[in-house]
Amino acid sequence: MDARQKVILVSRDVSLTCQATGTRISNVQWYKRARPLSMQQQVVTKGLNLNGETWINTLMLKNVRIHQAGWYECRVFETNEAFGFWSTHVKLNVIGKE
């Protein structure tokens, strides 16, 4: 998957969303610096369709600060896979002064 970028002004709220569809998905979670982010900041929804389940995970960051800039990774975990997950990345750029 291709990396994306998002630009936000300091002190604003931002949401990062990833979506995955498949028949063997067990979880979708956001990470930063290879560490899982709090599930309290994430809203996960699931729905059934012809291709399996569609999972949507929205990471909500409130009152964003400069130190929160950087790469965020959304991992999609699958059952019965050798590596266990695949992922996509979003670079968050925070501009302005605190």
C-alpha positions as a LaTeX table, in Angstrom:
\begin{tabular}{lrrr}
\hline
Residue & $x$ (\AA) & $y$ (\AA) & $z$ (\AA) \\
\hline
Met1 & 0.00 & 0.00 & 0.00 \\
Asp2 & 1.06 & 3.56 & $-0.59$ \\
Ala3 & 1.94 & 5.91 & 2.23 \\
Arg4 & $-0.18$ & 9.02 & 2.63 \\
Gln5 & 0.36 & 12.37 & 4.27 \\
Lys6 & $-1.95$ & 14.54 & 6.32 \\
Val7 & $-1.29$ & 18.13 & 7.43 \\
Ile8 & $-2.93$ & 19.58 & 10.54 \\
Leu9 & $-2.59$ & 22.85 & 12.45 \\
Val10 & $-1.34$ & 22.57 & 16.02 \\
Ser11 & $-4.15$ & 22.42 & 18.66 \\
Arg12 & $-6.66$ & 21.01 & 16.17 \\
Asp13 & $-8.33$ & 17.60 & 16.16 \\
Val14 & $-7.53$ & 15.05 & 13.47 \\
Ser15 & $-8.71$ & 11.58 & 12.57 \\
Leu16 & $-6.80$ & 8.93 & 10.65 \\
Thr17 & $-8.84$ & 6.14 & 9.08 \\
Cys18 & $-7.92$ & 2.81 & 7.58 \\
Gln19 & $-10.17$ & 0.21 & 6.04 \\
Ala20 & $-9.61$ & $-3.48$ & 5.31 \\
Thr21 & $-11.79$ & $-6.14$ & 3.73 \\
Gly22 & $-11.21$ & $-9.88$ & 3.98 \\
Thr23 & $-12.41$ & $-13.19$ & 5.28 \\
Arg24 & $-9.71$ & $-13.80$ & 7.90 \\
Ile25 & $-9.29$ & $-10.44$ & 9.67 \\
Ser26 & $-9.03$ & $-10.70$ & 13.44 \\
Asn27 & $-8.17$ & $-7.09$ & 14.39 \\
Val28 & $-7.24$ & $-3.64$ & 13.03 \\
Gln29 & $-5.11$ & $-1.35$ & 15.21 \\
Trp30 & $-3.08$ & 1.87 & 14.96 \\
Tyr31 & 0.61 & 2.03 & 15.95 \\
Lys32 & 3.25 & 4.74 & 16.28 \\
Arg33 & 6.96 & 3.87 & 16.48 \\
Ala34 & 5.98 & 0.17 & 16.44 \\
Arg35 & 3.96 & 0.59 & 19.65 \\
Pro36 & 0.20 & 0.05 & 19.78 \\
Leu37 & $-1.81$ & 3.19 & 20.51 \\
Ser38 & $-4.53$ & 3.24 & 23.14 \\
Met39 & $-7.76$ & 1.63 & 21.99 \\
Gln40 & $-9.56$ & 4.46 & 23.81 \\
Gln41 & $-8.49$ & 6.71 & 20.91 \\
Gln42 & $-9.69$ & 4.24 & 18.26 \\
Val43 & $-13.16$ & 3.48 & 16.94 \\
Val44 & $-13.45$ & 0.12 & 15.19 \\
Thr45 & $-16.52$ & $-0.86$ & 13.16 \\
Lys46 & $-17.19$ & $-4.07$ & 11.25 \\
Gly47 & $-19.66$ & $-4.94$ & 8.54 \\
Leu48 & $-20.35$ & $-7.96$ & 6.34 \\
Asn49 & $-20.30$ & $-7.81$ & 2.54 \\
Leu50 & $-19.77$ & $-10.19$ & $-0.40$ \\
Asn51 & $-15.96$ & $-10.14$ & 0.05 \\
Gly52 & $-16.06$ & $-10.97$ & 3.77 \\
Glu53 & $-15.91$ & $-8.46$ & 6.58 \\
Thr54 & $-14.99$ & $-4.82$ & 6.17 \\
Trp55 & $-13.19$ & $-3.38$ & 9.18 \\
Ile56 & $-12.79$ & 0.39 & 9.61 \\
Asn57 & $-10.55$ & 1.83 & 12.32 \\
Thr58 & $-10.54$ & 5.57 & 12.97 \\
Leu59 & $-7.82$ & 6.98 & 15.21 \\
Met60 & $-8.97$ & 10.22 & 16.82 \\
Leu61 & $-6.33$ & 12.64 & 18.07 \\
Lys62 & $-7.59$ & 15.65 & 20.03 \\
Asn63 & $-5.74$ & 18.96 & 20.48 \\
Val64 & $-2.75$ & 17.76 & 18.44 \\
Arg65 & 0.73 & 18.86 & 19.52 \\
Ile66 & 4.01 & 19.11 & 17.57 \\
His67 & 5.42 & 15.96 & 19.24 \\
Gln68 & 2.54 & 13.93 & 17.77 \\
Ala69 & 3.83 & 14.49 & 14.24 \\
Gly70 & 5.35 & 11.51 & 12.48 \\
Trp71 & 4.48 & 8.19 & 10.92 \\
Tyr72 & 1.40 & 6.27 & 12.01 \\
Glu73 & 0.85 & 2.67 & 11.00 \\
Cys74 & $-2.44$ & 0.83 & 10.71 \\
Arg75 & $-1.97$ & $-2.92$ & 11.07 \\
Val76 & $-4.53$ & $-5.43$ & 9.85 \\
Phe77 & $-4.12$ & $-8.75$ & 11.63 \\
Glu78 & $-5.17$ & $-11.92$ & 9.86 \\
Thr79 & $-5.65$ & $-15.40$ & 11.21 \\
Asn80 & $-3.68$ & $-18.30$ & 9.69 \\
Glu81 & $-1.04$ & $-16.08$ & 8.06 \\
Ala82 & 2.70 & $-16.67$ & 8.41 \\
Phe83 & 3.49 & $-13.03$ & 9.20 \\
Gly84 & 0.23 & $-12.30$ & 10.95 \\
Phe85 & $-0.52$ & $-8.80$ & 9.57 \\
Trp86 & $-0.20$ & $-6.30$ & 6.75 \\
Ser87 & $-0.13$ & $-2.54$ & 7.16 \\
Thr88 & $-0.41$ & 0.92 & 5.67 \\
His89 & 1.21 & 4.17 & 6.82 \\
Val90 & 0.15 & 7.80 & 7.18 \\
Lys91 & 2.57 & 10.65 & 7.87 \\
Leu92 & 1.06 & 13.32 & 10.11 \\
Asn93 & 2.59 & 16.79 & 9.69 \\
Val94 & 1.74 & 19.27 & 12.46 \\
Ile95 & 2.33 & 22.93 & 11.63 \\
Gly96 & 2.16 & 26.10 & 13.69 \\
Lys97 & 3.40 & 27.19 & 17.11 \\
Glu98 & 2.25 & 25.87 & 20.47 \\
\hline
\end{tabular}
